Amino acid sequence: MSATTPHHVDVLIVGAGISGIGCAWHLQDKQPGRTYAILENRDAIGGTWDLFRYPGIRSDSDLHTFGYAFKPWTDEKAIADGPDIRAYIQETARENGIDKHIRFGHRVVRAAFDSSTALWTVEARHGDEDVVFTASWLFSGAGYYNYDEGYTPHFEGRERFQGQIVHPQFWPEDLDYAGKKVVVIGSGATAVTLIPSMTDEAEHVTMLQRSPSYIVTLPMKDPIANGLRKVLPDRLAYRLTRRKNVALQTGIYSFAQKHPNALRKLIRAATIKQLPKGYEVDTHFKPKYDPWDQRLCTVPNGDLFRAIRKGKASIVTDHIDTFTEKGILLKSGEELEADIIITATGLKLQLFGGIDVTVDGVPGDPSQAVAYRGLMLSGVPNFAYAVGYTNSSWTLKVDLVCEHLCRLMSHMDRHGYDIVVPEADPAMETRPLLDFAAGYVQRAIDTFPKQGSAAPWQQNMSYAKDIKALRESEVAHEALRFSRRGEAEGRQDEREVALAG
């Protein structure tokens, strides 16, 4: 079918996950006169938390920092599971009327910005129909996961295996693992979540890893948070707990950067206490990298260690030679028998949902852009995005990004500007957007924008730095070019007026 007549809104948000719903709330709160719509490819609110349905799925961040700043998390569990997080996001949308602005089943295909009209024209696919929207601003709340594909490396002999092979991203609702032998390939957050969740029904679950990850026990419930809620209003208790946990996260990360060997020893000592006597800790729990070179895996109340102690789960550290009819043959010669093999081998990254972008007819290449303050891209007008922290709770960044975006819109309104675009010095030294050693990041990092070596061209991974850069700083910066629709580019006098205001 041909495209329909364009629908116009002031701000078009891509994605109804935790970032998109957060952006909508900030727009309603700080820009109440602006119209907006949310385009969501799926048929439900929640994004990642609606997509992933494997057993035990949970956040590895506490919900007092992973939750929104404006909506207290009041459940007694600080480490929450996927359904509870999904319900929290849905409740946020419903309470604030955001759900009425969502267009479900709309896959955004391409977006084109026209400086003569100062508008984005966005094409989306809805069933068999092409739907067109125009908007003054485009916001990507789509994160950086590819929802259509997970990452699975090539396994020799895969076709010979006579059991089931499952990727956690596409978990079958009817998967029956009761009384069966299960091998989970991987050692990241997904694997350490799955294993203890399956041991009550499975005969045995084996985690097969090439190399270990850091695994740290956290309490499922935060006694201080729950204590504060008993004597203080929810909002005040939440705000105090949030500050406490942000400080704790920041302190641990800072300690890891300054004293990696000391933190290694502390984690190792805690691990030994939770495992059977004589367990091969250095074989299965001693990573080759320093703490926080990759994200720490957290296990609430030590559930993984408890499953190992009970003999319901085990860890094998080895390399795969080939799949066999009955399971997996390892390089060491050992064969792991399995009825079900779960490939918790990681995610595929895809920035901004894979949308094709053009600016004034010129195709955009995200890998050639530079991040401005972690919310805009050089050369792309009236566009903002949310990519959260890799070393802390994702949503801490989302709230700051959305606050700053609303302030930027207000500044443009006061000065009569229609367009803003960051301009980077082509000679500026750049480095990868995400300074993170995880395999799923490294496989795709060359397709991502870059970041510069100094502000404002940095994708900060520090909440304290972002408080200054996004909340306390002036929104007008010499790196931004402001203009009105149809005007000639690069007028220095307008830049000076913007900076003065």
N, C-alpha and C positions, 0 to 999 in steps of 0.2 A: 504493500500500500504506500501511497505517497505521504509525505510529511504533512502534519496538520498545521493550522495557523499557530504561530508562536504564542506561548504563554509567557507573560513578563512578571518578574519579581525583582526586588532590589538585590537580594542575596540568594544565590542558589547553592545549597549544601549538598555535597555528594556523600552519602552514607548515613545510615540511621543507627550507628553503633555508639559507643561511649563518647567519641569525639564529636560526631555530628549532632547528637542530642545536647551535648554540652554547649556547642556553638549556638544552637537555637535558643537555649535558655539565656545566654549572655546577650544575644540580639534583642530578645523580648525585654530583658531587664534594662539594658543600657541604650538601645536604639528602638524604642517602642513604635516609632513612626515608620519603620522600614518593613516592607513585605519580604517574606522568604518562603522557600519551599525546600523540602528534603527529598532527593531522589535516592531510593534504596533498591538495589538490584534484587534482593531477596524479598520474601513475603512477610517478614517479621522484623521487629525492633531488636537490636542487641549486637549486631555485627559479629565479631569473633565469638561472643558468648552465646549467640544463637547457632552459629555454624558448628562449633565443636561440641559433640555429644558423647564422647567416650567416657567410660566409667571413671568417676573421681575427679573430673575436670574441675580445676579451682584456680584462683589467683595465687601467684607466688609473692604478691605484695599484700600488705595489710589493707583492709578496706577503709580504714580511717584516713589513709593517704591515697588509695586508689579510687575512693569515692569522690564525688564532687565537693568542692569547697562550700557550695550553697545548699547541699542536701545532706544532713547528718546520716551516717550509717548507724543504725540503732540495734542491729542484731548483736547478740552476745558473742558470736563468732567473729574474730578478727580476720582469720584466713577463711574466706568463704568459697563455697563451691559454685560451679557455673550456673545452675538454675537460680540460685539466690541473687547472683550478680545480674543475670538477665532480668529477673523480676524487679530489681532495684532500678535498672535503666528504663524498663517499661513504665514503672510507677512514676519516675521523674517526668517522662514524656506525657503521661496521662494527667498527672496533677497540674501541669502547666499548659495543657492544651496543645502541646507540641505535636502530639500524634495526629492532630487534624491537618497538619501541614505536610505529612509524609505521603509521597507517591510510591507505593510499593510496586515491585516488579518492573522497575525502570532501570535498565542498564545503560549508563552513560557511555557513549561510543566516541564522540569527538566534541571538542570545544574550540571555538574560533573567536578571537578578540578583534574588534574593529575600532581603531582610534578615532575615526571620523564620527562615530556614534557613541563611543565610550561604552560599548556593550559587548558582552559575551553572547554568542549564539551557541547553544548547547543542544546536541542531538542525542536522544535516548531511544532505546528500543523497548517497547512495551508490548509483549506478545508478538503479533504480526504487524504491529503499527510503529511507524517512526513518529516520535513526538519531539517537538522543538520548543525550547525555552530560550528566552533572552533574560539577561541579568546584568546589573551593574558590577556585581562582585561574584566571584566563584570561590567557594571554600571547599577544600578536599578534607573530609573526615574519613576517608577510605583507608587510612593507615598505609602499611606497606606489605601486607600479606596478599598472596594470590589465592583467592577463595576457590578457584576452579581446579587448582592443581596443588598437591603436596610434593615434597621432594623425596624421591626414592632412587637411590643409586642402582646401577646395574648389578644384579646378583647372578652369577653363573649358575645354570641349572635350575633357575626359578620354575621353569615350566614342568620340571619333573616332580615337584613337590605335590603330594596327593591330598594335603590338607588345605585349609583356608589361609589366604594371605590378606591382611587387612592393614590399611593405612589409617591412623587415628583420625585424620581430617575427614574421612568418609566412613565413619563407624556404622555398620549395619544395625538397625534397630533390633533385629531378631537374632543377633549373634549369640549362640549358645556355647558357653565355655565351661559349663558345669562339669566337673569331673575330668577335665581335659588338661593335657600338657600344653602350656603356652610359652613361647619364646618371644620376648620383646627385644627387638634390635634397637639399640640406642641407649644413651646415658644422660639425656637432657631432662628438662622439666616434665615433658610428656611421659617419658618412660618411668620416672620416679613417682609420678602421680598414678599411672595405670597399675603398676605392679601391686601395691598394697590394696588397691581397690578390687582387684580380681582374685585375690588369694582366698577369700571366704568361699568361693564357689569352685574355682579351678583346682585340679589335683595338685599342680605345682606351676609356679611361674618363674622363668629364668630371664634375667636381664643380661643380654649379650652385648658387650661394649668393646670397642677397639681400644679406648682409653678412658680413664675415669674422669668424673666431674666432681667439683666440690658440692657436698650435700650437707646442709645445715638444718638442724631441728629448730622449729619455732613453735611456741604454744598456739594451739588453735584459738584459744580465748585470751584476751588481753585483760588481766585482772585490774589494772589501773583504769583502763577505759570503762569497764563494767562497774567499778567502784565509783568513778566520777558520775556516771549516769544515775546512780542511786541517790545522789545528793545534790546534783546540779541539773538545770534545764538541759535538754538534749543538745541544743545548739552550742551552748557554752562547753559542755562536756566533750563534744565532738571537736570543737576548735582547740581545746587544750590537748586532747589526745593527738590530734593531727600535728600540732607543733612538737609534741614530745617525739612522735615517730619520725617526723622529718629530720629532727636533730639526731635521732638515733641512726637513721639511714645515712645521713651525711657523715656522721662520725665514723661509722664502720667503713664506709667507702674511703674516707680520708686516711684512716688507719691502714687500710689495705694498700693504698698507694705509697705511704711512707714506710711502712713496716711489713712488707709482704711475707717475709720469713716468719715473723712473730705470729701473724695471723694463720699461716700454714700450721704452725705448731699447735695453736689453740684449737683449730678445727680438727686436727688429727687426734688430739687428746679427747675431745668431745666425742669423736667417732668411735674411738676404742672403747669408751665407757658403754656405748650402746650396742656393741656387737659381742657375739660369743667369745669366750676366752680363747686366745690362740688364732683368731681369725686373721686372714692374710690382708691386713689393712693396706699395706703399701702396694699390694698388687691391684686391689680393686678400688681403693679410695685415695690414691695419691696422684693427682693430676700433674702434668708436665708444665702447666702454665701457672702464673701467680693468681691468687684470689682476685676476682673482679676483672681479670682480662677477659673473662666471659662471665655471664650472669650466674650468680650462685643459685643452686637448686635448693629449694626449701621443702621440708617435709613436716607437716603439722603433727605435733606430739610424737615425732619420731616414728611414724607409722611404717615406713620402709624398713627401718632397723628392727622394729618389732616383728614384722613378717619374716625377716631373716632369722631372728632368734627362734621363732616358732618352727622353722624348717619348711615354711610354706613358700618361701622365695629364696632364690640364690642368684649370685652374680658370677658370670664367666667373662674374663677379660682375654680376648683372643681375636684373631682375624678370620673372616669367612673365606673358605676355599671354594665351596659350592653348595648349593641346595641339593638335597637328595630326595628320594621318594618319601622317606620317613622324617626328614628334618634338615639339619644343617651340619655339614662336615667342616670342621675348623682346620686351620693351618697346622695346629698341633697334632692333628690326627684324631682328636676326639669328635664324636658325633653327638649332637644334641637332638634327641627325638622330640617331635612336636606334632600336635594335632592342629594348632593354630600358630601362625607366625605373624607378629605385629611389627610393622616397619615404622617405628617411631624415629625416623631418620631425618626429620626436620621439615622445614617449610620452604616454599618458594616465595621470593619477594617480588612484588610488583608495585611500583610506586604509583600512587594516585589512581589505583584501579585500572591502570593501563590505558587511560584516555589519550587519544591523539589530540594534540594541542597545536594551534597555529596562532600567530600574532601578526595581524595585517598581511595575511596571506603567506607568511613565512612559517614553514613547519618548525615546531619547537623540538629541541633535543635536551631533555632534562639533564643528561650527563655533562652538558656544556654550561649549565647554569650554576650560579653560586648562591648559597642560602644567605638570606638577609635576616639577621636576628632570629633565625630558626622558625620563621613563619611566612616568608615570601621568597621569591626566586628572582635573580637578576634577569632583566629583559622581559619579564612576564607581568603585564599590568593588571592591577585589580584582582590579584589572585593571592590566596592565603592557604596554608595547610597546617595540619597538626601532626607532628611526629613526636611521640613522648620520649621519656628518658629510658635508656638501656640499663642504667644503674640505680634506678629508683622507680617510683610509681608513675605510670604513663600519664595519669590524669592530672598530676601536679602541673605538668607542662601545658596540657590542654587548657586549663583554666587561665593560665597566664597569657597564652597566645590569644585566646578569645577576648580577654580584657583589653589587650593591646590593640587588637584589630578594631574593636569598638571605639577606642580613643582615636585611632587613625581616621576612622570614618567621620567622627565629630570634627576633627581638625579640618578635614576636607570640606565639610559643610560650612564651617565658619568662614573659610577663605574662597568658597565658590569653585573648588576644584572637582573635576570629574574623574581624573586619571592620576594614579600614582604608580611609578615603576622604579624598582631599585636598579641602580647602574653601577656595575663593578668595573674596576680598572682591569683591563685585559692582561696587564703585566703582573697582577697580584699573584703571589704564591698561594697555591691551594693544596688541600689534602682531602682525603675521603670524608664524606658527610658523617659517617658513623665510625668512630675510632673504637671498633669492637671486633674481637678475634673470633667470634662464633662463626661456625661454618656456613650457616644459612645467610649471614650477612656478607661474608667474604665472597660467596658464589655470585652475588648480584651487585656488589658495591660499585663496579665500574659503570653500571647503568644509572646510578644515582647522581644527583647534583653533588657539587663539591662544597667545601667550606673554606674560608680564608684562614689566615694565620692570626688575624686580629679582629677585634670588634669593628663594625657590627656584622661582620661576615662569618660568624661562628655559630655552629649548632651546639649551644652550650649543653653540657650534661651535669650542670650544677644548678640546683634550685636557687641557691643564694645569689649566684650571678644573674640568673634570669629574673629574679625579683628586681634587681637594679636595672637590667636591660629592658625588661618588658613592662614593669609596673611603675618604676620610679623615674625613668628617663623621659625626655621629651620625645614625642612621636616624630616630629619633623627632624630630619637628619640630612646632612649634606649629600649622603648617598642616594637619597630619594629625589626623583624628578616628578614634580607636580605639574599638571596642565589641565586645560579645559578641552572639551571635545572639539575636534577639528583644528586645534591650534598647531602651529609649527612647533617642532620639538626643540628642546634644549635651551629655552630662554632663561638666561642667568638671573634676570631681574625677578622672575617668579620664584626661583629657588631662594633668593635672598628674602623675599617677602614671607615665604613659608617658614624659613628658619627664624625669622624675627617674631612670628606669631606663635 
